[in-house]
């Protein structure tokens, strides 16, 4: 069993910043996330996308922001359970909580903070009859390791930020060839990304196929080619490829958290925004995009604010007999914590 002061469900940017704010108060955190690495959507969906509304950063790539947040949290030695989903929560007789993951890992703490973003994500799968045959050998919905595509022929479908960001990234010296397929001639991605993709098309680094849609997959042991229906063409176009990435976005779902007895409103957790972003269960907080309250804005910087206030009440729960006197970091500096101990049970 892993014992800590605060269990944070979700290792996105808000969860990572909560480590820092809690650490300033000498509170230890352990994070649980179904994704295999910290960063949430920023790492999983658009690591190369610029973010413009982080204070002090006129522009910062999503992946770089995650790296900075991890560096900021590093002195406080947080623990991580990654690639494993928080499945159930049980309140103990003493008011503490045990959160158990899908793999059976138990986490024990007096405070739980849910920072799960928009929830767990499932890819939007295209309607192709034999799609399942290639999901482990040629079809990928998320780019986890770009090196997987080195010197390979890659086809990407989609017209949003994720599709264009990865097409650009893989075409810049990673993949052997990159073909971008979109059902329209209009892209929904950031203008800078669209402009860059067109320039790479004009230089021959990315092939475009618009007004087109993948309708079939072929191959023996792995994907070998795809069939593409192009508007105005009588017969489907065959394209040889090693990988097809249908990047049509992810559908957010609360998943098991929705069964924890929390008050839910339109797939978000209701919290008390007048004080500390606590839920209807005392000791359980929800911060970031996963929560809702009057006037809620789904912005990373708002989640940072919510995390900062939530840890103030968390300190009172963890140390009911102590009083915390806040001092500015310019006065007290940043004093780290020892590494966490895992208690065998």
N, C-alpha and C positions, 0 to 999 in steps of 0.2 A: 504493500500500500504506500502511496505517495502522500506525505503530509506536508501541508503548506499553510500560509495565511489566507491567500486568495487563489481560488481556482478561476482561471479565465478561460471561458469557452469561446474560442476564436482567436487566431493569431494574425489577424489583419492589422492594419495600421493603428486602429484605436486600441486593440488589445495590447499591441507592442508599446504604445505610449503609456498605457496604464501601468506597465511594469516600472517605468521611470518614475511616475508620480507616486506609486506605492513605495518604491525603493527609497525615495526621499524621506518617507515616514517609517523606514525600517521594516516595511512589510514585504514578505517574500511571496512571489507569484509562481504558479505553474500553469502553463497554457496547454490546451487540448485543441487540436485542429485536424479535420479529416484530410486536409491537403498534406502532401509530403514535405512541404517547406513553409516557413513563415511568410507572411505578406498578404495572404488572402487573394482577392481579385487582382491586386496590384502585381503580384508575382505570377499568378496563374493565367490571367487573361490579357493584360496589357502592360507588361514590364517596360516596354519601350515607348509608352505614351507619355507625353509631357503633361504635368499638372501645374496649373497656374495660380491656384488660390491657397497655397501653403505660406503662411506669414514668413517673411524673410527670404523667400525663394521666388524670384520673378518667374522662374520655370525650373521644374525638377522632374526628371524621368521617374515614373512610378517605381521601377526597380531600384533606382538610386535612393528614393525616399525610404524604401524598406531597409536598405543597407544602413542608412543613417539612423533609423529608428532602432535597429538591432545594435548598432554601435553605442547609441545612447543608453540602451538597456543593459549593456554588457557588464557594467560594474556591479549590478545587482543579481548576477548569476541566476537568471530565471531558469526554470525547468520546462521541458517541452515533451509532450506526447503527440507526435505527428503521424499522419497517415492512419489515424484511428478516430472514429466519431464518438462524441459524448452521447451515450445512449439513454441513461436514466439517472435520476437524482433521488436521493433518499435523505430525508431529514432525520437526524438522530435525536435521542431523548434530551441531550444537552444543548440542542439548538444548532449543532454543526451539521455539515452536509457531507455525504459521500456521493461522488459522481463516478459512475462506472462507464467505461467505453465499450464499444462493440466487441473489442478483443478481450474484454474482461479486466482491464487495468482499473484499479480503484484509486480514487483521489479523495483525500479527506481534508476539509478546511472549514472554518467558521463562516467564510464569505464566498459566494459564487458571483462572478461577473460574466454576463453573457455579452460577448462582443462579436457575435457571429455575422456581422454585415447583413446582407439580405437573406442569410440562411445558407443551407447547403445547396450546391448547384448540380444540376443534371443537364447534360448536353441536349440541345435540340437536334434530334436525329432525323435525317432525311428519309422519306418513304421509299426505300429501295428493298425489294424482297430478300435479296441475299446479303444484305448489309452485315448481319451478324457473323457471317463466315470470315470477314476480313477485319473485324474490330481489333484483333490482336496481331494481325500480320499485314498491315497496309493502310488501315483507316485509323486516324487519330483525331479526337475532338479537341484536345488541348496539347500545346507544346510544352512538355516538361523538360526535355533535354534537347536543345537545338543540334547538338552533335550527332544525334541519331540520324539526322538528315544530311550529314556531310557527304558531298559528292553523289547525292541521289537526285533522281528526277522527282519533283514534288509538284502536285496540283493542289491549289487552295481554292475553296469555294466560299463566297461571302462578300459583302460590301461594306462591312463596318470596320471599326478601329482595329479589332483583333486580326481580321483577315488581311488588311493592308499593312499593319505593323509587322506581322510575321512574314508576309510576302517580301517586304523591303528588307527585313533582317536576314532572311535566308538567302536572298539574292545577292547580298553583300559578302560574297566569298564563302558561303557555307554550302548551299545546295549546288548540284551540277546544273540544274535548270529549275525555274519556277514559272508555273502557269497560273494565272489568276482568273477564275471563272465567276461571273456575276449575272444574275437574272435581269439586271437593268443596265443602263448606261450611266446611271447616277449612283455615286457612292455616298454612304452615310458617314464616312470617317471624317476625322479632322482635316481641314483644308490643306494643311502643311503635308500631311501624309498622302493625300490624294495627288497633290502637285508633284511630290517626290516619286510616287509610283508611276505617274505618267512620264516623267523624265527618264526613269529606268526602263520603261517600255520603249521609249523612243531610242534609247541607246542599246536596246536588245537584251537587257538584263532580266526583264520580266515580260512574259507573253500574256496578253490580255485576250479574253474571250467573253464578250458581253452579250446580253440578251440570250444567255445560254444557261443550261441546267444539266447536271449530271443525272442520268437516268438508269445507268447500269454499271456493274462492276464485273471484271473478268480476271481469272487467274486460277492456278492449280493450288499450290501450297501457300501462296501469298499473292497479293495484288499485283497484277501485271499490266492492266489497262482499264480505262474507263470509257463509257459511251456518253457522249454529250449531245443533247438536243439543242440545236442552234436555230433561233428564229430566222425564217426565210430559207433554211436548208431542208431539202426533202428527206435526206437520210441522216441518222446520227453520225457525229464525228468521233472516231476512235483516237484516243490519246494514250500512248504508253507512259506508264509512271510507276514509281516504286511506292509512293505514298499519296494518299488523298486526305486532305484536311478540310472537312466540312465545318467551317467556323461560323455557325449560324447563331452563336450565343448560347448562354446557359440559362436554364429556368430555375429561379431561386425558390427554395422550399424550406420551411422551418424544420422539417424532419422531426426526429424524436423530441426536440425541444417543445414542439407544439403539444406534447402529451404530458408536460411536467406540471400541469395545474396552474399555469400562468394565465393572466388575463390577456387575451389576444384580440386584436382589432385589425382586420384586413392583412393578415399574415405578418403582423408586427406586434411586439410586446408592449403593452401599456405600462407606463412608468409615471412616477411622481416627479414632474419637472420643476416643481416649486421648491424642492429641497435637494434631492440627492440621486434621482433616477433609479430609485428602488422600485421593485415590482410589488405585486400584491402579496408576495411571499417575503416576509422580513428576512434580510440577509442575502437575498438574491437581487442583483442589480442587472439592468440591461442598458448598454451604452452603444452609441454608434447607430448605424443604419437599421439595426435589428429592432430598435424601439420606436415608440410613437407617443406623441403628446401634442396638445394644441400648439400650432406654430412650428412644428418640427421641420427642420431642413436637413436633408440627407447629404451632408458635406463632411469631409474628413475633419476639418477644423472644428466643427460643432461636436463631433465625437471626442476630440481631444479635450474640449471644455467639459463634456459630460464625465469623462474618465477622471478628470482632476477633482471634480466635486464628489464623485462617488467614493473615491478612496478616503475622503475626509470622514465620512460616516463609517466606512469599513474599518478605519483605525479604532473608532469607538466600540465597534463590535468585537474586534480582536483583542483590544486592551480596554475593557470597560472601566478599570480602576485607574487608568492613566489619563493625563491631559497632554495633548500635543500642542506645542507652541510652534506655529509656522515661522520659519526664517527663510529669507530670500536666498536662493542659491548663490547669489553674488557675495553673501555673507558667510554661509556655512559650507559652500562648495558642494561637491558630490562625494559622499562617503559610501563606498560599496558594501556588499554583503558577502558572507561566506557562501560556498556552494551548498545546495540543498542536500539533505540526507533522505534516502529512501528507506522507509521502515518495512522490514520483512514481516509478513504475517503468515 
